[in-house]
Amino acid sequence: MKSTLGLHFSQRPNIDTSAINLYPVFSALIHSVPLMSSSCLSSFSLVLNQQHCINLPKRCSILTLRFFSLKPCGYFSTPASRNFCRHRARGRCSASAVSHSISRSFSHSHSPVSSGSNYSENLSLHHFMPKATANVTDASVSDPQLDSITDVSPRGRIYHETYGCQMNVNDMEIVLSIMKKSGYSEVVEVPESAEIIFINTCAIRDNAEQKVWQRLNYFWFLKRQWKSNVATGRSQSLRPPKVVVLGCMAERLKDKILDTDKMVDVVCGPDAYRDLPRLLEEVDSGQKGINTLLSLEETYADINPVRISKNSISAFVSVMRGCNNMCSFCIVPFTRGRERSRPVESIVREVAKLCKEGVKEVTLLGQNVNSYNDTSGVEEVESGVNWKLSDGFSSISKVKNMGLRFADLIDRLAVEFPELRFRYTSPHPKDFPDELLYVMRDRYNICKSIHLPAQSGSSTVLEKMRRGYTREAYLDLVKKIRTIIPDIGLSSDFICGFCGETEEDHQETLTLIREVGYDMAYMFAYSMREKTHAHRNYVDDVPDGVKQRRLTELIEAFRESTGQCFDSKVGSIQLVLVEGPNKRAPDTELIGKSDRGHRVSFTNLAIPDKVNNDKRNPVVGDYVEVHIVKSTRASLHGHALAITNLSSFYTDLHEEPIARLSRA
């Protein structure tokens, strides 16, 4: 409990009190301080007459004037009072000195009050007690090391780690914003300095969960051995850290996590982040904090995320949450809930804010981002029967009402922010109607790159996965995309060793990879997850050794095809957004990404600046025209030609062939 008096509740484990009326305690306190002025007494009376009851932890008992225990330091509300508590443990100044310091501050430091001036009508306990605690601190022995700790926020410092997808990164930014509004404003770089440790988890694959368990074991050590860690200098936190598990793993394994020998204090699911401050308060009262309820409405649309990378020129913006696809292998619908979309206007406001902060590239996020459907601002909502899917695709989930779709959203963003580059992830192949493809073709600042998860090249396996398409339908979509957007770059996801997958099925996946030719791909051996359709209905019957061999073959097939994608760019001019120094040559080279997402490095030299009509070296956030001269089959290298901006580059690109045609 906080106290501006510098008082604390001494811990008595045998007394279980949920609420204590402080009226008789303050009355006894008033009579025990003979030098207190009449005005101060009136201020105390004002507090007493309010007759508030204050909720206390169950292990707290009686209010005392002792300042000598180190353990209750967390109850002091001001840095000075906390500092005194630590000094007192070392300095052992007498109780009489403390009493004299308090009484002196009451009788002298507020002479206008004691002299009967008009101030007495306006002052209360809040006005004069901080001064009293400051004088108490002065009576103790100074310690420079402890003085440096007093600047720490009384609510505690935060350390955070994030595992999994970009949605988890964005979620952590939302969490930090919620915590900041509740007074938890300080973030530290190492867990040893934190009073609150957040770990944002992923439940997609078993490997991700194992990494989280390893980190939880270490955080448990920091909490369990806090005293010895502080004594040896390993930890610098002011009290044992509270460990908070967030995200998909929190929802999936909440019971197991909480039962693990007090390893975790709070478990909070993806839709309950607003409840975190209350859950942490429950821990203070000796309870476990848990909220993993899934929501049909929560999108955090009104929250401005606290950007983790303050100096980054790229940012993530969540536009929808949840997934309705119910693929048989996927846990996401059970950990993230059903689909719901943010209002378009809230997304526009967030992007506008990022643009003002200097961000040059925004990635729109969602578990199924291109199924975005905003019905909030539409006066006449269309029937869901008009919802168009990609040709040859189907969906288990039916749309009830249709509002503004993803094509509407990204088109508006591209028009309103012409100097921002837009990407999006992760889509489902079923939600690529022709309108979206034409918008991508016509708007120069929508990157010509599509993530098109295939998962398998076998129609038999795709049916068991409940993906809603065949191999043939997928290849037809690829052909249509490349017809409408000729220079498009494609990436994908693949799972090998799914339940019942045969060698023939595996070979079909290999031929699909070679036929499509992906710029990038994420490939995994199948890991069965509880609660999924596959867990309830199928047998994970492909041996681990076979899964690993098939995964190796997938990677080899991908490398063959992706090398050709990179090689085809030699001789072209790419617009590269500079992200920073090339780690392989930080003193001489810069690196960034092209429109298709290829990594491009170039020598850092002074080049013409077309925007400002001068010459200078490129810096982070610049758009640079780069002539590609070499391919490593995984990245590109070139010569920087000029610094430009998005609109100028694509205007010149469009006008150049027209000029050549007119000259002919």
Salt bridges, closest charged atoms under 4 A:
ASP143 OD2 - ARG90 NH1 3.23
ASP147 OD1 - HIS87 NE2 3.58
GLU161 OE2 - ARG215 NH2 2.48
ASP171 OD1 - ARG321 NH1 2.96
ASP171 OD2 - ARG336 NH1 2.64
GLU195 OE2 - ARG157 NH2 2.79
GLU209 OE1 - ARG252 NH2 2.79
GLU209 OE2 - ARG529 NH2 2.84
GLU251 OE2 - LYS254 NZ 3.69
GLU251 OE1 - LYS531 NZ 3.76
ASP265 OD2 - LYS223 NZ 3.13
ASP271 OD1 - ARG321 NE 3.96
ASP271 OD1 - ARG340 NH2 2.44
ASP275 OD2 - ARG278 NH2 2.63
GLU281 OE2 - ARG155 NH2 3.73
GLU282 OE2 - ARG278 NH1 2.23
ASP284 OD1 - LYS242 NZ 2.63
GLU298 OE1 - ARG274 NE 2.77
ASP302 OD1 - ARG274 NH2 2.54
GLU345 OE2 - ARG412 NH1 2.57
GLU350 OE1 - ARG342 NH1 2.80
GLU357 OE1 - ARG307 NH1 3.69
GLU357 OE2 - LYS353 NZ 2.72
GLU361 OE1 - ARG421 NE 3.00
GLU361 OE2 - ARG423 NE 3.24
GLU361 OE2 - LYS593 NZ 3.88
ASP391 OD2 - LYS480 NZ 2.73
ASP411 OD1 - ARG443 NE 2.65
GLU416 OE2 - ARG412 NE 2.63
ASP431 OD1 - ARG405 NH2 3.73
ASP431 OD2 - LYS430 NZ 2.55
ASP434 OD1 - LYS480 NZ 2.93
GLU435 OE2 - LYS388 NZ 3.65
ASP442 OD1 - ARG441 NE 2.85
ASP487 OD1 - LYS569 NZ 2.65
ASP487 OD1 - ARG596 NH1 3.16
ASP493 OD1 - HIS451 NE2 3.06
GLU501 OE1 - ARG550 NH1 2.82
GLU503 OE2 - ARG549 NH2 2.62
GLU503 OE2 - ARG550 NH2 2.88
GLU515 OE1 - ARG471 NH2 3.80
ASP519 OD1 - ARG596 NH2 2.87
ASP519 OD2 - HIS598 NE2 2.77
ASP540 OD1 - LYS547 NZ 2.97
GLU553 OE1 - HIS506 NE2 2.69
GLU553 OE2 - ARG549 NH1 3.53
GLU560 OE1 - ARG514 NE 3.50
ASP567 OD2 - ARG633 NE 2.99
GLU579 OE1 - ARG599 NH1 2.74
ASP609 OD2 - ARG616 NE 2.90
ASP622 OD2 - ARG616 NH1 2.84
GLU625 OE2 - LYS610 NZ 3.03
ASP652 OD2 - LYS610 NZ 3.99
GLU656 OE2 - ARG660 NH1 3.00
